[in-house]
């Protein structure tokens, strides 16, 4: 089950990095924290997934928000699949270079 969270982080991370590169946003580093809550009854699926994107570089917040949105709503099939079963909460922090 934890591998599903890791797959979501990897999938969205690759998307976000590629989108920011196309937008010519100077991304230096990207780290992703992901955690979730599971149902107490079997099959104990994820019910809530929290994803926090930590971004280093002179990235515009609007560009990052759009990249996250595109990944979560259009490109990342892992995240879209998990979103059908769980509430996905997303946040981000940008750190200047």
C-alpha positions, 0 to 999 in steps of 0.5 A: 500500500505504501508503494502506491503513495510512492508511485503517486509522488514519483508520477506527479514529481516527474510531471511537475518537473517537466512542466516547470521546465517547459515553462522556463521556471528555474527549478533547482530541487523538488522533494515530495512528502506523501502520507495517507490515512487508511480505512479501519475495515478491510480492504483498508483502502486509502481514504485520505492522501496528503501530498506536500511539494517542497520546491527550491528555485525562483519558481512562480507560485502560479506556474507551480500551481498550474503544474500541480493541477495539470499533473493531478487532473490530466497526466498522472494516471496513478494519482487520478486512480487513487483520487477515485477512492481517496480524498487527495489534499495538496500543498506546496512550499517554495524556497528561494535559491 
